[in-house]
Amino acid sequence: MRTLKVDRIDGTFVICMDKEKKFFAIEKSEIPSEVKKGSFIIIDDNGEISVSDKPIKK
């Protein structure tokens, strides 16, 4: 499981950061529509993506 924090939404991409401060760009169309700056994106071991207001720790 990986948790990313949304840093910003830039056009068609959601720019996220992991706990090591590495940045990732994910297409908005791949993420649930309720995503916003400060949200947490959770990617489970099967590649399923969900959004939360709080970080989920394994």
All heavy atoms as TSV, in Angstrom:
chain	resi	resn	atom	element	x	y	z
A	1	MET	N	N	0.844	-1.170	0.000
A	1	MET	CA	C	0.000	0.000	0.000
A	1	MET	C	C	0.896	1.241	0.000
A	1	MET	O	O	1.926	1.273	0.653
A	1	MET	CB	C	-0.904	0.005	1.230
A	1	MET	CG	C	-1.791	1.220	1.294
A	1	MET	SD	S	-2.797	1.400	2.790
A	1	MET	CE	C	-3.425	-0.206	3.076
A	2	ARG	N	N	0.486	2.246	-0.747
A	2	ARG	CA	C	1.225	3.505	-0.807
A	2	ARG	C	C	0.245	4.644	-0.569
A	2	ARG	O	O	-0.862	4.644	-1.086
A	2	ARG	CB	C	1.881	3.645	-2.166
A	2	ARG	CG	C	2.551	5.004	-2.353
A	2	ARG	CD	C	3.356	5.027	-3.580
A	2	ARG	NE	N	4.655	4.455	-3.213
A	2	ARG	CZ	C	5.730	4.576	-3.941
A	2	ARG	NH1	N	5.694	5.196	-5.076
A	2	ARG	NH2	N	6.864	4.057	-3.540
A	3	THR	N	N	0.665	5.610	0.234
A	3	THR	CA	C	-0.141	6.797	0.516
A	3	THR	C	C	0.594	8.022	-0.011
A	3	THR	O	O	1.770	8.203	0.272
A	3	THR	CB	C	-0.390	6.951	2.027
A	3	THR	OG1	O	-1.061	5.783	2.505
A	3	THR	CG2	C	-1.246	8.165	2.322
A	4	LEU	N	N	-0.113	8.818	-0.793
A	4	LEU	CA	C	0.438	10.035	-1.367
A	4	LEU	C	C	-0.422	11.214	-0.938
A	4	LEU	O	O	-1.640	11.104	-0.884
A	4	LEU	CB	C	0.439	9.965	-2.897
A	4	LEU	CG	C	1.130	8.763	-3.535
A	4	LEU	CD1	C	0.851	8.744	-5.030
A	4	LEU	CD2	C	2.617	8.809	-3.269
A	5	LYS	N	N	0.202	12.340	-0.655
A	5	LYS	CA	C	-0.543	13.543	-0.301
A	5	LYS	C	C	-0.619	14.445	-1.526
A	5	LYS	O	O	0.387	14.672	-2.199
A	5	LYS	CB	C	0.126	14.291	0.854
A	5	LYS	CG	C	-0.687	15.476	1.305
A	5	LYS	CD	C	-0.112	16.119	2.538
A	5	LYS	CE	C	-1.029	17.257	2.975
A	5	LYS	NZ	N	-0.536	17.913	4.162
A	6	VAL	N	N	-1.820	14.959	-1.816
A	6	VAL	CA	C	-2.010	15.833	-2.970
A	6	VAL	C	C	-1.411	17.200	-2.659
A	6	VAL	O	O	-1.826	17.877	-1.724
A	6	VAL	CB	C	-3.508	15.949	-3.332
A	6	VAL	CG1	C	-3.700	16.941	-4.464
A	6	VAL	CG2	C	-4.079	14.588	-3.698
A	7	ASP	N	N	-0.420	17.583	-3.451
A	7	ASP	CA	C	0.237	18.875	-3.311
A	7	ASP	C	C	-0.535	19.951	-4.075
A	7	ASP	O	O	-0.735	21.047	-3.579
A	7	ASP	CB	C	1.674	18.774	-3.838
A	7	ASP	CG	C	2.450	20.062	-3.688
A	7	ASP	OD1	O	2.717	20.440	-2.532
A	7	ASP	OD2	O	2.771	20.691	-4.717
A	8	ARG	N	N	-0.958	19.595	-5.301
A	8	ARG	CA	C	-1.729	20.547	-6.109
A	8	ARG	C	C	-2.380	19.812	-7.275
A	8	ARG	O	O	-1.993	18.699	-7.603
A	8	ARG	CB	C	-0.844	21.672	-6.622
A	8	ARG	CG	C	0.227	21.241	-7.579
A	8	ARG	CD	C	1.176	22.393	-7.932
A	8	ARG	NE	N	2.221	21.987	-8.834
A	8	ARG	CZ	C	3.346	21.373	-8.498
A	8	ARG	NH1	N	3.571	21.075	-7.232
A	8	ARG	NH2	N	4.251	21.065	-9.390
A	9	ILE	N	N	-3.338	20.481	-7.881
A	9	ILE	CA	C	-3.960	19.975	-9.097
A	9	ILE	C	C	-3.555	20.943	-10.199
A	9	ILE	O	O	-3.791	22.151	-10.106
A	9	ILE	CB	C	-5.481	19.862	-8.939
A	9	ILE	CG1	C	-5.775	18.864	-7.817
A	9	ILE	CG2	C	-6.129	19.439	-10.250
A	9	ILE	CD1	C	-7.214	18.748	-7.427
A	10	ASP	N	N	-2.910	20.411	-11.224
A	10	ASP	CA	C	-2.333	21.229	-12.286
A	10	ASP	C	C	-2.864	20.747	-13.631
A	10	ASP	O	O	-2.362	19.769	-14.183
A	10	ASP	CB	C	-0.807	21.121	-12.217
A	10	ASP	CG	C	-0.095	22.106	-13.121
A	10	ASP	OD1	O	-0.763	22.955	-13.735
A	10	ASP	OD2	O	1.142	22.025	-13.203
A	11	GLY	N	N	-3.903	21.408	-14.135
A	11	GLY	CA	C	-4.493	21.004	-15.409
A	11	GLY	C	C	-5.118	19.624	-15.318
A	11	GLY	O	O	-6.008	19.398	-14.511
A	12	THR	N	N	-4.628	18.690	-16.113
A	12	THR	CA	C	-5.180	17.335	-16.117
A	12	THR	C	C	-4.425	16.392	-15.180
A	12	THR	O	O	-4.683	15.200	-15.181
A	12	THR	CB	C	-5.168	16.745	-17.542
A	12	THR	OG1	O	-3.821	16.715	-18.017
A	12	THR	CG2	C	-6.034	17.559	-18.478
A	13	PHE	N	N	-3.495	16.943	-14.405
A	13	PHE	CA	C	-2.703	16.106	-13.502
A	13	PHE	C	C	-2.892	16.483	-12.043
A	13	PHE	O	O	-3.091	17.644	-11.706
A	13	PHE	CB	C	-1.208	16.206	-13.837
A	13	PHE	CG	C	-0.852	15.563	-15.130
A	13	PHE	CD1	C	-0.763	16.312	-16.287
A	13	PHE	CD2	C	-0.636	14.202	-15.202
A	13	PHE	CE1	C	-0.448	15.722	-17.497
A	13	PHE	CE2	C	-0.320	13.596	-16.403
A	13	PHE	CZ	C	-0.226	14.357	-17.553
A	14	VAL	N	N	-2.812	15.477	-11.188
A	14	VAL	CA	C	-2.792	15.669	-9.743
A	14	VAL	C	C	-1.346	15.422	-9.322
A	14	VAL	O	O	-0.789	14.351	-9.582
A	14	VAL	CB	C	-3.750	14.684	-9.036
A	14	VAL	CG1	C	-3.671	14.830	-7.539
A	14	VAL	CG2	C	-5.178	14.889	-9.522
A	15	ILE	N	N	-0.734	16.419	-8.720
A	15	ILE	CA	C	0.660	16.327	-8.300
A	15	ILE	C	C	0.664	15.921	-6.823
A	15	ILE	O	O	0.090	16.606	-5.983
A	15	ILE	CB	C	1.398	17.664	-8.489
A	15	ILE	CG1	C	1.173	18.238	-9.889
A	15	ILE	CG2	C	2.881	17.500	-8.171
A	15	ILE	CD1	C	1.618	17.351	-11.021
A	16	CYS	N	N	1.316	14.792	-6.539
A	16	CYS	CA	C	1.313	14.209	-5.194
A	16	CYS	C	C	2.739	14.027	-4.695
A	16	CYS	O	O	3.685	13.995	-5.474
A	16	CYS	CB	C	0.652	12.837	-5.222
A	16	CYS	SG	S	-0.938	12.795	-6.004
A	17	MET	N	N	2.856	13.852	-3.375
A	17	MET	CA	C	4.159	13.645	-2.757
A	17	MET	C	C	4.047	12.476	-1.775
A	17	MET	O	O	3.056	12.363	-1.049
A	17	MET	CB	C	4.564	14.920	-2.014
A	17	MET	CG	C	5.942	14.897	-1.471
A	17	MET	SD	S	6.493	16.424	-0.645
A	17	MET	CE	C	5.113	17.490	-0.618
A	18	ASP	N	N	5.079	11.628	-1.755
A	18	ASP	CA	C	5.092	10.539	-0.785
A	18	ASP	C	C	5.863	10.958	0.463
A	18	ASP	O	O	6.321	12.093	0.576
A	18	ASP	CB	C	5.642	9.242	-1.403
A	18	ASP	CG	C	7.122	9.284	-1.733
A	18	ASP	OD1	O	7.808	10.281	-1.413
A	18	ASP	OD2	O	7.622	8.300	-2.319
A	19	LYS	N	N	6.017	10.043	1.414
A	19	LYS	CA	C	6.657	10.386	2.686
A	19	LYS	C	C	8.141	10.709	2.539
A	19	LYS	O	O	8.715	11.361	3.396
A	19	LYS	CB	C	6.435	9.284	3.725
A	19	LYS	CG	C	7.086	7.968	3.385
A	19	LYS	CD	C	6.772	6.937	4.433
A	19	LYS	CE	C	7.391	5.600	4.046
A	19	LYS	NZ	N	7.105	4.589	5.028
A	20	GLU	N	N	8.773	10.269	1.445
A	20	GLU	CA	C	10.177	10.609	1.187
A	20	GLU	C	C	10.305	11.898	0.386
A	20	GLU	O	O	11.381	12.226	-0.106
A	20	GLU	CB	C	10.885	9.474	0.440
A	20	GLU	CG	C	11.221	8.281	1.310
A	20	GLU	CD	C	10.139	7.211	1.208
A	20	GLU	OE1	O	9.498	7.096	0.143
A	20	GLU	OE2	O	9.932	6.503	2.198
A	21	LYS	N	N	9.203	12.621	0.210
A	21	LYS	CA	C	9.157	13.895	-0.525
A	21	LYS	C	C	9.420	13.728	-2.026
A	21	LYS	O	O	9.870	14.639	-2.696
A	21	LYS	CB	C	10.139	14.912	0.053
A	21	LYS	CG	C	10.015	15.112	1.542
A	21	LYS	CD	C	9.145	16.277	1.851
A	21	LYS	CE	C	9.210	16.521	3.360
A	21	LYS	NZ	N	8.009	16.879	3.946
A	22	LYS	N	N	9.120	12.526	-2.567
A	22	LYS	CA	C	9.199	12.299	-4.011
A	22	LYS	C	C	7.859	12.699	-4.622
A	22	LYS	O	O	6.809	12.400	-4.064
A	22	LYS	CB	C	9.477	10.823	-4.321
A	22	LYS	CG	C	10.840	10.370	-3.887
A	22	LYS	CD	C	11.030	8.913	-4.223
A	22	LYS	CE	C	12.345	8.409	-3.675
A	22	LYS	NZ	N	12.484	6.965	-3.856
A	23	PHE	N	N	7.922	13.364	-5.776
A	23	PHE	CA	C	6.709	13.824	-6.435
A	23	PHE	C	C	6.251	12.837	-7.503
A	23	PHE	O	O	7.059	12.187	-8.151
A	23	PHE	CB	C	6.942	15.198	-7.083
A	23	PHE	CG	C	6.913	16.323	-6.096
A	23	PHE	CD1	C	8.076	16.773	-5.511
A	23	PHE	CD2	C	5.715	16.919	-5.739
A	23	PHE	CE1	C	8.064	17.815	-4.595
A	23	PHE	CE2	C	5.680	17.960	-4.821
A	23	PHE	CZ	C	6.862	18.404	-4.249
A	24	PHE	N	N	4.926	12.768	-7.670
A	24	PHE	CA	C	4.293	11.926	-8.678
A	24	PHE	C	C	3.205	12.731	-9.360
A	24	PHE	O	O	2.526	13.528	-8.712
A	24	PHE	CB	C	3.644	10.691	-8.022
A	24	PHE	CG	C	4.626	9.796	-7.327
A	24	PHE	CD1	C	5.002	10.040	-6.013
A	24	PHE	CD2	C	5.180	8.718	-7.986
A	24	PHE	CE1	C	5.909	9.227	-5.361
A	24	PHE	CE2	C	6.097	7.895	-7.339
A	24	PHE	CZ	C	6.457	8.149	-6.029
A	25	ALA	N	N	3.029	12.526	-10.651
A	25	ALA	CA	C	1.943	13.161	-11.400
A	25	ALA	C	C	1.004	12.053	-11.867
A	25	ALA	O	O	1.427	11.115	-12.542
A	25	ALA	CB	C	2.486	13.930	-12.588
A	26	ILE	N	N	-0.246	12.150	-11.463
A	26	ILE	CA	C	-1.254	11.153	-11.822
A	26	ILE	C	C	-2.362	11.878	-12.574
A	26	ILE	O	O	-2.802	12.952	-12.161
A	26	ILE	CB	C	-1.825	10.464	-10.571
A	26	ILE	CG1	C	-0.698	9.828	-9.748
A	26	ILE	CG2	C	-2.860	9.417	-10.956
A	26	ILE	CD1	C	-1.134	9.310	-8.398
A	27	GLU	N	N	-2.819	11.290	-13.677
A	27	GLU	CA	C	-3.892	11.917	-14.440
A	27	GLU	C	C	-5.160	11.986	-13.598
A	27	GLU	O	O	-5.519	11.021	-12.914
A	27	GLU	CB	C	-4.160	11.139	-15.723
A	27	GLU	CG	C	-3.099	11.358	-16.764
A	27	GLU	CD	C	-3.505	10.835	-18.120
A	27	GLU	OE1	O	-4.663	11.030	-18.514
A	27	GLU	OE2	O	-2.638	10.234	-18.765
A	28	LYS	N	N	-5.830	13.141	-13.647
A	28	LYS	CA	C	-7.062	13.342	-12.869
A	28	LYS	C	C	-8.114	12.295	-13.192
A	28	LYS	O	O	-8.866	11.881	-12.318
A	28	LYS	CB	C	-7.636	14.731	-13.153
A	28	LYS	CG	C	-7.327	15.721	-12.082
A	28	LYS	CD	C	-7.696	17.133	-12.406
A	28	LYS	CE	C	-9.118	17.427	-12.698
A	28	LYS	NZ	N	-9.385	18.868	-12.802
A	29	SER	N	N	-8.156	11.848	-14.426
A	29	SER	CA	C	-9.167	10.870	-14.844
A	29	SER	C	C	-8.985	9.514	-14.163
A	29	SER	O	O	-9.901	8.699	-14.147
A	29	SER	CB	C	-9.137	10.696	-16.365
A	29	SER	OG	O	-7.875	10.195	-16.782
A	30	GLU	N	N	-7.820	9.263	-13.562
A	30	GLU	CA	C	-7.537	7.991	-12.902
A	30	GLU	C	C	-7.890	7.996	-11.418
A	30	GLU	O	O	-7.815	6.969	-10.759
A	30	GLU	CB	C	-6.052	7.653	-13.055
A	30	GLU	CG	C	-5.589	7.705	-14.471
A	30	GLU	CD	C	-4.956	6.431	-14.940
A	30	GLU	OE1	O	-4.710	5.546	-14.111
A	30	GLU	OE2	O	-4.740	6.336	-16.140
A	31	ILE	N	N	-8.264	9.162	-10.902
A	31	ILE	CA	C	-8.472	9.338	-9.468
A	31	ILE	C	C	-9.933	9.710	-9.211
A	31	ILE	O	O	-10.525	10.452	-9.999
A	31	ILE	CB	C	-7.532	10.445	-8.941
A	31	ILE	CG1	C	-6.078	10.012	-9.158
A	31	ILE	CG2	C	-7.773	10.733	-7.480
A	31	ILE	CD1	C	-5.071	11.054	-8.806
A	32	PRO	N	N	-10.525	9.230	-8.108
A	32	PRO	CA	C	-11.900	9.617	-7.789
A	32	PRO	C	C	-12.084	11.142	-7.792
A	32	PRO	O	O	-11.186	11.895	-7.414
A	32	PRO	CB	C	-12.125	9.037	-6.386
A	32	PRO	CG	C	-11.195	7.858	-6.324
A	32	PRO	CD	C	-9.978	8.288	-7.120
A	33	SER	N	N	-13.241	11.584	-8.229
A	33	SER	CA	C	-13.496	13.015	-8.464
A	33	SER	C	C	-13.455	13.878	-7.204
A	33	SER	O	O	-13.306	15.088	-7.306
A	33	SER	CB	C	-14.841	13.188	-9.158
A	33	SER	OG	O	-15.875	12.686	-8.343
A	34	GLU	N	N	-13.566	13.300	-6.018
A	34	GLU	CA	C	-13.574	14.108	-4.788
A	34	GLU	C	C	-12.181	14.560	-4.355
A	34	GLU	O	O	-12.030	15.227	-3.342
A	34	GLU	CB	C	-14.271	13.377	-3.643
A	34	GLU	CG	C	-13.551	12.147	-3.125
A	34	GLU	CD	C	-13.996	10.850	-3.777
A	34	GLU	OE1	O	-14.650	10.873	-4.818
A	34	GLU	OE2	O	-13.673	9.800	-3.217
A	35	VAL	N	N	-11.152	14.245	-5.128
A	35	VAL	CA	C	-9.782	14.631	-4.781
A	35	VAL	C	C	-9.646	16.152	-4.764
A	35	VAL	O	O	-10.251	16.857	-5.557
A	35	VAL	CB	C	-8.753	13.988	-5.740
A	35	VAL	CG1	C	-8.826	14.590	-7.112
A	35	VAL	CG2	C	-7.352	14.090	-5.176
A	36	LYS	N	N	-8.874	16.662	-3.795
A	36	LYS	CA	C	-8.597	18.097	-3.700
A	36	LYS	C	C	-7.237	18.268	-3.037
A	36	LYS	O	O	-6.665	17.314	-2.501
A	36	LYS	CB	C	-9.687	18.812	-2.908
A	36	LYS	CG	C	-9.813	18.323	-1.478
A	36	LYS	CD	C	-10.969	18.982	-0.766
A	36	LYS	CE	C	-10.994	18.504	0.655
A	36	LYS	NZ	N	-12.168	17.795	1.032
A	37	LYS	N	N	-6.716	19.484	-3.080
A	37	LYS	CA	C	-5.432	19.767	-2.451
A	37	LYS	C	C	-5.499	19.388	-0.976
A	37	LYS	O	O	-6.465	19.721	-0.291
A	37	LYS	CB	C	-5.095	21.248	-2.598
A	37	LYS	CG	C	-3.777	21.616	-1.992
A	37	LYS	CD	C	-3.455	23.075	-2.166
A	37	LYS	CE	C	-2.145	23.389	-1.482
A	37	LYS	NZ	N	-1.751	24.771	-1.654
A	38	GLY	N	N	-4.493	18.659	-0.503
A	38	GLY	CA	C	-4.454	18.230	0.889
A	38	GLY	C	C	-5.051	16.851	1.116
A	38	GLY	O	O	-4.874	16.276	2.182
A	39	SER	N	N	-5.748	16.296	0.114
A	39	SER	CA	C	-6.288	14.941	0.226
A	39	SER	C	C	-5.152	13.930	0.213
A	39	SER	O	O	-4.027	14.238	-0.187
A	39	SER	CB	C	-7.211	14.623	-0.960
A	39	SER	OG	O	-8.342	15.413	-0.994
A	40	PHE	N	N	-5.474	12.721	0.624
A	40	PHE	CA	C	-4.525	11.620	0.560
A	40	PHE	C	C	-5.043	10.599	-0.433
A	40	PHE	O	O	-6.219	10.237	-0.404
A	40	PHE	CB	C	-4.348	10.970	1.940
A	40	PHE	CG	C	-3.641	11.882	2.899
A	40	PHE	CD1	C	-4.355	12.767	3.682
A	40	PHE	CD2	C	-2.259	11.876	2.991
A	40	PHE	CE1	C	-3.714	13.621	4.557
A	40	PHE	CE2	C	-1.605	12.727	3.864
A	40	PHE	CZ	C	-2.334	13.606	4.646
A	41	ILE	N	N	-4.164	10.179	-1.322
A	41	ILE	CA	C	-4.490	9.143	-2.294
A	41	ILE	C	C	-3.877	7.858	-1.791
A	41	ILE	O	O	-2.681	7.806	-1.499
A	41	ILE	CB	C	-3.936	9.513	-3.684
A	41	ILE	CG1	C	-4.638	10.774	-4.187
A	41	ILE	CG2	C	-4.100	8.358	-4.657
A	41	ILE	CD1	C	-4.064	11.313	-5.470
A	42	ILE	N	N	-4.704	6.834	-1.679
A	42	ILE	CA	C	-4.251	5.529	-1.205
A	42	ILE	C	C	-4.290	4.576	-2.389
A	42	ILE	O	O	-5.333	4.418	-3.023
A	42	ILE	CB	C	-5.120	5.003	-0.042
A	42	ILE	CG1	C	-4.983	5.913	1.185
A	42	ILE	CG2	C	-4.700	3.597	0.347
A	42	ILE	CD1	C	-5.946	7.019	1.238
A	43	ILE	N	N	-3.148	3.966	-2.669
A	43	ILE	CA	C	-3.057	2.979	-3.741
A	43	ILE	C	C	-2.782	1.639	-3.070
A	43	ILE	O	O	-1.730	1.456	-2.451
A	43	ILE	CB	C	-1.929	3.329	-4.726
A	43	ILE	CG1	C	-2.140	4.750	-5.263
A	43	ILE	CG2	C	-1.881	2.314	-5.861
A	43	ILE	CD1	C	-0.979	5.299	-6.037
A	44	ASP	N	N	-3.750	0.723	-3.158
A	44	ASP	CA	C	-3.572	-0.567	-2.479
A	44	ASP	C	C	-2.699	-1.501	-3.315
A	44	ASP	O	O	-2.262	-1.162	-4.414
A	44	ASP	CB	C	-4.915	-1.191	-2.096
A	44	ASP	CG	C	-5.725	-1.709	-3.265
A	44	ASP	OD1	O	-5.186	-1.859	-4.379
A	44	ASP	OD2	O	-6.924	-1.972	-3.063
A	45	ASP	N	N	-2.442	-2.680	-2.783
A	45	ASP	CA	C	-1.538	-3.637	-3.423
A	45	ASP	C	C	-2.074	-4.149	-4.757
A	45	ASP	O	O	-1.316	-4.683	-5.561
A	45	ASP	CB	C	-1.261	-4.812	-2.487
A	45	ASP	CG	C	-0.496	-4.372	-1.237
A	45	ASP	OD1	O	0.207	-3.340	-1.308
A	45	ASP	OD2	O	-0.611	-5.040	-0.204
A	46	ASN	N	N	-3.377	-3.986	-5.017
A	46	ASN	CA	C	-3.972	-4.409	-6.286
A	46	ASN	C	C	-4.063	-3.264	-7.285
A	46	ASN	O	O	-4.628	-3.426	-8.359
A	46	ASN	CB	C	-5.375	-4.981	-6.046
A	46	ASN	CG	C	-5.342	-6.222	-5.205
A	46	ASN	OD1	O	-4.470	-7.078	-5.375
A	46	ASN	ND2	N	-6.268	-6.348	-4.284
A	47	GLY	N	N	-3.560	-2.077	-6.913
A	47	GLY	CA	C	-3.595	-0.929	-7.805
A	47	GLY	C	C	-4.868	-0.112	-7.713
A	47	GLY	O	O	-5.044	0.844	-8.464
A	48	GLU	N	N	-5.763	-0.462	-6.793
A	48	GLU	CA	C	-7.003	0.292	-6.598
A	48	GLU	C	C	-6.679	1.624	-5.930
A	48	GLU	O	O	-5.899	1.678	-4.981
A	48	GLU	CB	C	-7.983	-0.484	-5.723
A	48	GLU	CG	C	-8.446	-1.789	-6.318
A	48	GLU	CD	C	-9.436	-1.602	-7.455
A	48	GLU	OE1	O	-10.277	-0.681	-7.370
A	48	GLU	OE2	O	-9.341	-2.362	-8.425
A	49	ILE	N	N	-7.301	2.693	-6.422
A	49	ILE	CA	C	-7.035	4.024	-5.904
A	49	ILE	C	C	-8.256	4.543	-5.144
A	49	ILE	O	O	-9.378	4.457	-5.638
A	49	ILE	CB	C	-6.695	5.003	-7.047
A	49	ILE	CG1	C	-5.416	4.545	-7.747
A	49	ILE	CG2	C	-6.549	6.421	-6.536
A	49	ILE	CD1	C	-5.081	5.349	-8.990
A	50	SER	N	N	-8.023	5.066	-3.942
A	50	SER	CA	C	-9.088	5.694	-3.175
A	50	SER	C	C	-8.554	7.009	-2.606
A	50	SER	O	O	-7.358	7.262	-2.602
A	50	SER	CB	C	-9.590	4.778	-2.051
A	50	SER	OG	O	-8.542	4.440	-1.182
A	51	VAL	N	N	-9.488	7.854	-2.144
A	51	VAL	CA	C	-9.137	9.171	-1.630
A	51	VAL	C	C	-9.639	9.279	-0.196
A	51	VAL	O	O	-10.724	8.806	0.133
A	51	VAL	CB	C	-9.765	10.278	-2.495
A	51	VAL	CG1	C	-9.522	11.646	-1.896
A	51	VAL	CG2	C	-9.225	10.227	-3.906
A	52	SER	N	N	-8.821	9.904	0.668
A	52	SER	CA	C	-9.195	10.090	2.067
A	52	SER	C	C	-8.763	11.477	2.515
A	52	SER	O	O	-7.852	12.078	1.950
A	52	SER	CB	C	-8.486	9.027	2.925
A	52	SER	OG	O	-8.736	9.244	4.291
A	53	ASP	N	N	-9.428	11.985	3.551
A	53	ASP	CA	C	-9.022	13.261	4.151
A	53	ASP	C	C	-7.890	13.069	5.148
A	53	ASP	O	O	-7.254	14.014	5.562
A	53	ASP	CB	C	-10.199	13.929	4.863
A	53	ASP	CG	C	-11.229	14.446	3.879
A	53	ASP	OD1	O	-10.863	14.722	2.719
A	53	ASP	OD2	O	-12.401	14.586	4.269
A	54	LYS	N	N	-7.652	11.812	5.561
A	54	LYS	CA	C	-6.612	11.497	6.541
A	54	LYS	C	C	-5.707	10.409	5.972
A	54	LYS	O	O	-6.159	9.551	5.218
A	54	LYS	CB	C	-7.254	10.971	7.835
A	54	LYS	CG	C	-8.132	11.985	8.509
A	54	LYS	CD	C	-8.769	11.410	9.744
A	54	LYS	CE	C	-9.704	12.440	10.357
A	54	LYS	NZ	N	-10.435	11.941	11.482
A	55	PRO	N	N	-4.429	10.424	6.347
A	55	PRO	CA	C	-3.532	9.370	5.842
A	55	PRO	C	C	-3.892	8.025	6.425
A	55	PRO	O	O	-4.346	7.931	7.576
A	55	PRO	CB	C	-2.158	9.831	6.316
A	55	PRO	CG	C	-2.419	10.733	7.466
A	55	PRO	CD	C	-3.765	11.344	7.222
A	56	ILE	N	N	-3.722	6.994	5.649
A	56	ILE	CA	C	-3.964	5.619	6.091
A	56	ILE	C	C	-2.601	4.976	6.246
A	56	ILE	O	O	-1.802	4.992	5.313
A	56	ILE	CB	C	-4.781	4.838	5.046
A	56	ILE	CG1	C	-6.058	5.571	4.689
A	56	ILE	CG2	C	-5.021	3.416	5.510
A	56	ILE	CD1	C	-7.207	5.377	5.604
A	57	LYS	N	N	-2.326	4.440	7.406
A	57	LYS	CA	C	-1.034	3.793	7.625
A	57	LYS	C	C	-1.231	2.293	7.672
A	57	LYS	O	O	-2.193	1.798	8.217
A	57	LYS	CB	C	-0.406	4.309	8.916
A	57	LYS	CG	C	-0.119	5.783	8.815
A	57	LYS	CD	C	0.721	6.267	9.926
A	57	LYS	CE	C	0.944	7.752	9.718
A	57	LYS	NZ	N	1.781	8.345	10.677
A	58	LYS	N	N	-0.295	1.603	7.091
A	58	LYS	CA	C	-0.353	0.140	7.033
A	58	LYS	C	C	0.132	-0.460	8.324
A	58	LYS	O	O	0.997	-0.005	8.970
A	58	LYS	CB	C	0.471	-0.348	5.868
A	58	LYS	CG	C	0.305	-1.816	5.610
A	58	LYS	CD	C	1.048	-2.181	4.361
A	58	LYS	CE	C	0.852	-3.668	4.096
A	58	LYS	NZ	N	1.559	-4.117	2.940
